[in-house]
Amino acid sequence: MDTFECVKEDMLRITELKVLGSLPNPFVFESGETVKTKKDWDKRRKEIYKTAIELQYGTQPPEPEYLDVETLYVAKDVCTYLIHTGKRNNSISFRMQVLIPAKYEGKIPFIITGDQCWKYFMNRDYINTALDNGIGWVFFDRTELAHDLLKDKRQQGQLFNIYPEYTFGALGAWAWGYSRCVDALEKLNLPVDFNYLTFTGHSRGAKTCALAGALDERAKIVNPNETCAGACGCYRIHMKGIYETEKEWRSETLKDLLTYFSFWMGPEMEKYTECEDKLPFDTHYLKAMIAPRTLFVSEAAGDIWSNPVGSYMTTIASREVFDFLGVPDNVYWYFRPGFHGHDLSDVQMLVNVIMHKKNGETISERMFKLPFEEPNKIFDWKNPKK
């Protein structure tokens, strides 16, 4: 039952909106030619990879030479495994836990998250929101792959010892973990419906989820929840706002992100601090890389640090690519009342999207509602087929 409150347009009053430039056109090749066909888009997507992925997050770790799955514990509703992977002469191991619904028939969707290191996964209501709807969970602790310590040096953690020649930051290491969990699921005799395999994560975990979803096409539904700067926001939009009766606050900038967490990102992003308008991409490129699969961006109306206007702007911009590929309805976004967090409402909405895709369940009335006055677009390009 959908019991949560919808946002209203007057919940978030935008007090300042600074636009540093228009969003670059994803349909234009570096040569200046325009994408006209799906084959063209496949080529253009490879160009976008160089900026939205390698510039933003560094050169990414490759697929492993091998992957073995060691079973540690098996019960009816929970299983624990140890994944061994990497190079044959230089490997790592990390745990993966699988939660299975008490009742199910046939194959079932699973949600993968690397956020097991966060305390909200101790909340049974959160977990049961999926399980009670016949959807399983796959958990892993991303910090087993790369450290997550404030102002840590770059490339600290066991994955960097295997691939020192690459420039990926912690986000790249964590995203690699999502794909290795999928590899493990493909090896195990579990009731996984790979047609509805879902990636999710919150905050830094949401950045990871977005990157992992862009890289791994086996993720059929990608749900980054409140990424802040570095994934679903917009580098070219800086905003201030007042949520209901709270004090004015501002959005996170690239400078804010790199001041404390530069080790998350690619090393080349430093040169764009305070000149984001020079970036050859923005976050709509990352979102567009998920097309034609399903993108579901979830935000909170009071989470101004996450740049709600920027997130909305880059989501609707990326939808032009989904439209070009014939799947405009594969883009979902919503705002809930409240502040930064992975709320029970967020999980309920993700379950709603999965069940809509799988069984045709009606989409919640909370979807596609803005908590602020709709802003003017900061792009004038569109699907070139129209």
N, C-alpha and C positions, 0 to 999 in steps of 0.2 A: 504493500500500500504506500502511495506517494504522500507522505505527511509533512515534507519539508517546505519551507517558505520560498516563494519565488522572489527574485530581486525586483526592485522598482527603479524606474529611470532616475529618480531623484535621490537615491541612496548615496551616490558618490558625485560630489560636485567638483568638477575639474577647475582648479584655480589658475593653473598655468600649463600651457602645452607648447613646448619648444620643439619644432620640427627642424632637424639638421639637414634635411635633403629628401628628395623623393626616393621611393623604393626602386632599386634597379630592376630591369625587365628580365625575368627568367627565360623568356622566349627568344632572346637575342643572343646569337653565338658571339664568341669573342671576335670573329671575323666581321661582325656586323650583319650577317644574314639572319633571317627570321625562321624560327621553327615552323614547319608547315605540316609535318606528318608525325605519327607516333615513332617512326624510325628516327626522325630528326630529334625528337625529344630524348630518345635513348642516348643519342650522341651528346646532346646538350647536357643531359644529366651527368655524364662523365666529366664534362667541363665544370659543372657546379660542384662536383665532388672535391675538386681542387681547392675551392674556396670555402664552401659551407662545412666541409669536413676537415681537410688537411690544413688550411689556414686557421680555422677556428679552433680545432682540437688537436692538431699535429698529425703526423703520419701514423696511421693506425696499425696495431699489431696484426700479423697475418693469421690465417687459419692454422690451427696446430698441426704438427706432424702426426699426432696420435691423441686419442682420448679413450680412457678406460673408466668404467663406473664400478666402484666398490660398494656393495650393499652393507650398510651398518645396522639398520633396524627396519623391520617390516611389520606393520599391523594393518588392520582393516582400513583405518582412516588416516594413517600417517606413516610415511616412509622416510628414512634418512639415508643419504648416499654420500660417498666421497668421490669427487671427480678428480682424476689424475690426468693431466694434459700438458701440452707444450711441445718441446722438442724431446726426442727420445733420450738424448744424453743430458737434458737439462729441463726438468719438469716442475710443475707446481701441483698442489692439491688444495681443494676447497670444498666445503660442504654444501649440499643442496637438500632441502627438506620439501617433501610433497604432502599436501593435505588433500584428501579425497572426500567428496560428499558421502554422507551416510547412505543416501539413496540416490541411485542413478540408473539409467538404462542406456546401453550402448556406449558410444564415445561421448566424451564431455569436453567443454572448453576448459582451458586452464589459464590463469593469470600468473605471469612471471614478474617478480619484483626483486631487486637487489637491496631493498630497504630493510632487511631483517635486523640491521644494526640500530633501527629506530624503535623507540619504546611503544609506539602505537600498535605494533603488531602483537602486543600482549593483550589487546582489547578483543575479547571474544565476539562482541557485537560486530566489530569491523570485519573479522574473518568470516563470521557466520552469514553476513549479508550475501556473500558469494556462495558459500557452501549450501545454504538453504535453498538456493536457486539452481542447484546442480552444477555449480562451477567450482573447479578445484583451484588450489594455490600452489605455486612453486616459489619457495623462498631461498635466497642466498644472501650472504653478508658480503657486500661489495668490498669492504675494507680488508678482507682477506687477500684481495688481489692487489690493492694499492692503498697506501695510508690516506687518512683524511684528518690531518692535524693542522690547526690554524697556523698559517705562515710557515708551513713545512717546506722543505726544499723540494725541487722538482724531482719526479721519478723515484719516489720512495715506496718500496713494496716489492713483493716477490715477482710480479710479472715483469718488472723492468729488468730484472736480472737475466731474464730469458731473451728479451728483445732490446738490447741496449742501443742498437743501431737505428731505432725508430724514435720519433720525437713526441709521441702521444703523451698527454698528461693523464691525471687520475681519471678523468671522465672516459677517456678512451679505454683505459684498463678495465674500468667498471662495466662499460658497454660490452666489452669482449666477454665478460662473465655471463651476460644474458645469452649470447649465442652458444656458449659452451653448455649452458643448461638446456637449450633446445637440442643440441647434439646428444646430450645424455638422455633426454626424453625419447629421442628417436631410437635409442638403443634398448630402452627398457620396455618391459611388457606391461604398460600402463594404459588405461582407457582414454588416451588423449585424442581429441578431435582437433587436428592441426588446421582445419579450416577456420577456427575461431581462436587460435592461439593469440594471447594478448600480453603486451608489455605495459607495465605501469610503474610509476615512481613519483616521489614527492620532492620538490625543491631541488637540491643537488641531485637527488635520485631521479627527479623529473628530467633534468638536463641529460642524465645518463640514459633514461628511457627514450627520449627523443633521438639521441644519437644512435642508440642501439636499434631503434625502429627504422631509422633511415638506412642503416647499414645492412640489416638482416631482413630480407624479404619474406622470411618465414613468419614474421610477426604480422598477423593479419589485422589486428587492431592495436593502435599505439596511443596510449593515454598519459601524456605528461601532465602532472598536476602542480601548477604554480611554480614554474621553473625559475622565476626572476630573470636577471640578465644571463645571457649565455645560451639561450635555446629558443624559448617561445615569446619572450618580450620583443622589443625592437630597439636596436642600437641607435637608430636615427630619431627616436622619440624620447624626449625627457619630459616628465610630467610632474605636476604637484596636484594634490586634491585633498578634499575633506570628506571623510566617510561619516555620514550621519552626524553625530554630535562630537566626534573625535577631533583631535588637533590636525592641522595641516601636515601632510607628509609628502615625500617625494619618491620617485622611482629610482631603482638601482641603475647605475651607469656602468659602462665598461671599466672606467677608472676604479669605481668602488669594488668591482669584482676582482680586478687584478691586484689591488692593493693588499688584499688578504688571501686570495685563492688563485694566484697566478698558476700554481701547480696543477690546477684542474684543466687548464686550457693549453692550446698550442703556443709555442714560444714566440711566434710571429705576431700574435695579437697585440703585444705591447706597443708596437709602432703606431697603432690606431687609437691609443688613449687620447681622449679629448679632440680627436679628429675623425669621429665615426663616419662622417659623411664621405670619407675617402675609402671606406670599405668597399670592395668589389661585390659584396653580397649583403643581405640582411637575413633575418631568421626565417622569412618566408621561403627562402631557398631550401633550408633544412626541412621545413614542413612539406614542401613540394616533393622532396625526395621520397616521401612516404607514399605518394600517389602511385598507382590507383587503389592502394589498400585503404583502410579506414583510419582517419586521424580524429581523435577526440581530445580537445584541449579543455581542461577544467581549471577554473580560476575562482578567487574569492573577491567580492566587491570591495572589502576593506583592506585587501592586500596591495596597497599602493606601491610598495617596494617591488612587487612583481610586474609593475607597469601594465595595468589592465588595458589601457588604451592601445599601447604598443602590441600587446598580445592579440587583441581583437583585430587590429589593422593588419598584422602579418598573417593572421589566420584567413581573413577574407581575401587577402592577396594570393595566398597559396591556393585558395579554392579555384582561382582561374586556371591553374594547372590541372586540378582534378576535373574541372569542367571540360578542358581541352581533351582529356583522356576519356571523357564520356561518363564520369562518375561524380558529378557535383554533389550528390547526396552522401558521399563518403566523408564529408567534413562535418564534424559536430563540435560545438563549443557551448559552454555554459558558465555562468557566474552564480555563486551562492552567496547569501549574506554571511558576514563574518570575516575572519582574518586568516593569516597564514597558517596552514595546517592541512593534513590529509584527513578530512572530516568524514564521518559516517555517510553524510549526504553525497560526498564525492564517489565513494565506493558504490552506493546505491545507483548513482547515475551511470557509472561504468557498467554495472550489471545490466541496467536498462538498455544500454547500447548493444551489449553482447546478445541479450535475449531478443532485441529487435532484429539484429542481423540473423540470428539462428532460427527464431520461431515467429518472427513478425510481430513481436510485442509492440504495443503503441509507445511511441517516444513520449517521455514526460513533458508536461507543459512547462517545466522549468528550463528546458533547452531553448537556446537562441533568444534569451532575454538579456538586455543590457541594463546595468545599474547606473548608467550615465547617459547623457545626451549623445546620440550618435555623432561621431566626428566626421569631418570631411576626409575623403580618401587622400592619401599622400602618394598615389600612383595614378597614372592616366592610361596605362596599357591594359590590355585584356586578352582573353582567349583569342588567338589570331583566327580561329575558325568562325568568329562572329563579327 
